[in-house]
Amino acid sequence: MPDRIATLLAEEDHGNSLTGVIPKLDQLLEQKKDLDVAYLCTCAAVQVYKLKDEGAHFCGYRNMQMLCLALGRQGHFGFQLHQRDVDLSEKLPVSQLQVLIEKAWDAGINAHSREQTGGIVGTRKYVGTSEAEALLLSLGIECTGSVFSGKTAYLQLLDAVELYFSAFPASIPGGKIHKTSRLPIFFQRPRHSLTIVGIERFRDGTRKLLVFDPAWRPPGAMRNETLVGRGWKAKLVLREYEKGERSLNKWKEFEILCVD
């Protein structure tokens, strides 16, 4: 890894993370007249995005950061009992994630990834679902990975995501927006990974994923203490978080990793 990038990552703070996004997505979804039902993950979710000039190599780590932050902020099933030396309520640096993943390999968890990558500490090598799974399992966090492939891969993906969120009781029942305490989903598609934070189903039966994409910064409206915008402005903001069937159908293979 170039020294410039290593220094940039070492000096990273919370400037590239944003809290309070899920409640604002809830407000935006309420304005959609053609919406039948929507499910959102825990409000503990934090949106993390890449630093300026870091390049396109670290999206996998950014998605791991988002999943770990949600786990830590929600206090999921007494995590600290498993790993007292890892505080998931704080954003784990990329360098620490690399060390933790390699420790997982040392313990025999998804060790085949070491052979495939040749090791990742101090590098810009891409990481994905296998490495995220190794990280979580090494920390005592049960999770399940799924692969969808073929012409209907996008429909299989949407079905699995909708089942994941809808099978969990809403924290606030009633209405068309169901706010759950489900954790976000690590989502891998060819050449990129994202974090799924919800799903929409419309009256015509079509669906859209709601995602945090670490490749781009949140819209300015999401940074305001009070969300401003209705009508077309609200639609433009929400569109930044949506991945519809037409977009997803471009790819024929997906992977997801869900916390059990």
N, C-alpha and C positions, 0 to 999 in steps of 0.2 A: 504494500500500500504506500503511495507517495506520502512524504512527510507532511505536505500541505493538508492532505485529507485527514491524516491521523491526528494532526493538531486541531483541525476543525471539529472532529468528532470528540476529542478529549475535552474541548472547551464548551461542549454542548450543555445548555441549561434547559429551562422549561419554555424558552421563547418559541419553540416550534411545536407546542402542544396547546390544545384548547379544550376547556371543560364547558359543561352546560349546553352541549350541542343537541343532545337527545330531546330535552324539553322544547327547544326551538323547532326541531323537526316536527314534533307533535303539533305545535301551533301552525306550522305550514301545512301539514297534512289535513288539519281540520278545515282548511279553506277549499279543499278539493271536492267539488260537487259530484264527480263521477267515481269517487272512491267507494268501494263496498266495505272493505275492512283493511286495516294495516296493523302490523305488529312491530313493536320497537323493543330493543334490548334494554338492559339496565341503564338507568340514568348515570351510573358510575363510569360509563364509557368515556374515554378521553380521545379526542382526535389528535393524532401525531402526524406530522408531515416532514418531508425532507428539508434539510438546510440548503440555503443558497450555495451553489457551487460544489455540493457533495457528489453530484453525478447521479447516475441511475442504477447504482449497484446495491443500495441498502434498503429497498422496499420491504424485503422479507423481515429484516430486523425491526423496521418501523411497525409492521403489523404485529410482531411479537411484543413490542413495547406496548401497543394498544391493548392487547389481550391481557398482558401481565398487569397493567395499570388497573384495568377493570376488575381483575381478580383481587388485587390488593385493596382497592378502594371499597369494594363490596365486602371484603373480609370473608371470601368464599371458603366454606367448610373448614375454618380453623387452620388456614394455610400455614401460619407461623409455627404450628406444632411440628411441621415437617422440615422447614428450613429457617431457622432463626437467624442465619447469617445473610439472608436475602430478603430485602424489604420491597415487596411488590407495590407498595403504596407510592414509591418513588420510581421515576423512570430509570430503567436499567440502561447504562451506556452500551453502545454497540460492542465495545471491547469486552465488557463483562458478559454479555450474551454469548460472544464467541467462546470465552473460556468455559461457561456453563455448558454449552452444547458439546464441546470437546470432552468435558468431564462425563457427560452422559454417554458419549461414545466409549470412554474408558470403562464405564460400568456395563457395557454391552448393549446399550439401548440404541437401536438403529445404527449400529456401528458400521454398516455397509456404506453409509454416507461419507465416512472418513476415506474409504477406498475410492469413492467416486470423486471427492473434492481434493484429496491429498492434504486435508487440514485447512482450517479457516482462520485461525488466530492471526491477527495482523494483516489480513488480506481483504480484498474487495470481492471475493468470490460470492456468487449468488447463493442464497439459501432459500428454502421453501418449506413445504408441508412436513417433510421428513425431519428436518432440523427443529421445526416448531414442536412437533410431537415429542422428539427426544428431550427437548428442554422441559416441557410440561411434565412428562412422565418422571424425569429425574428429580423434579421438585415435589413429587407425590401427588400430582394433579391428574386424575383420571380423564382421559379424553378419547375420542373416537374419530378416526379418519375415514373419509369416503372418497371414492373415485367415480366419476361419471364420464362415459365416453360414447362416441357414435353420433348419429344424426340427431338424436333426441337428448343429447347430453344437457342442453340448457333447460329442457323441461324436467329432467331428472333432478337437476340442481335446484330448480325452483320448488319442486315438490318436497325435497328434503329440507330445504330452508323453511318453508311454510310449516311443515310438520314440527320441526325443531321449536319454532316460536309458538305455534298455536297449541302445542301439547302441554304448555306450561301455563298455570293460572295467571291471569293478569293481575298485577299489583293494584290496579285501579279498574275494576270491572265496569262494563257499560260503555255505550258509545261505539263508534266505528274504529277508534284508535285504541289498541290494546297495549298498554305499557306493562311489560313483563320484567322479571328480574333475571332473565336469561343473559348469559355472557355473549359478547360478540363472537363471530365465527371467523377463523383464519381461512382465507379464500385464495386459491391459486388457479390462475388460468395461464395459458402459454405466454411466457416472457414477462409476466407481471403477477404481483399478489396484492390483495386488498383486504379490507376488514368489513364483513357484513354486519350491519347493525339493525337491520329490519327488512320487512318485505311488505309490498302493497299488492292488493288484489282489487281490480276494478270491476264495475258492473258488467262489462262485456266479457269477463273471464280472464283477461290478460293480467300479467303480473310484472312488477318491477322490484329489483333488489334495491335496498338502501345501503350505501357503502361509504366508508371512509377510505379515500384513495390517497396514500402517502405521497403520490407524485405531484399533488397540487395543494396550494394553500387554501384554507377555507375562505368563502366569500366574505367581504367586509361586513355585510349585515350580520353575520354570525358572531362577529367580534363585539358588536354593540351589546351593552348590558340589557337593553330592551330591544327585542327584534322588531325592526321597522319594515313595513312593506306589505302591501296586499295586492290582489289582482296579478298582473303580469310580472311585477317585481318579485312577488312571492314565488311565482312559478319558475322564474329564472334562478332564484336561489336554490329551490328544491331540486331543480334539474341537475345541479352540480353533484347531487348525492344519489341520483337514480341511474340504474342500469336496467334497461328494458329488454324485452325478448329479442327485438331486432339486433340490438348490440351484442347480446350474449350468444346469439345464433352464429356469430362469426367464427366461434371456436367450437371444436368437437371434443374437447377434453377439459375437465375441471377437477379440482381436488378441494375438499373442505376439511377442517379440523374443528370439532365441537367439544367443548368441555362437558363432561357427563353430569 
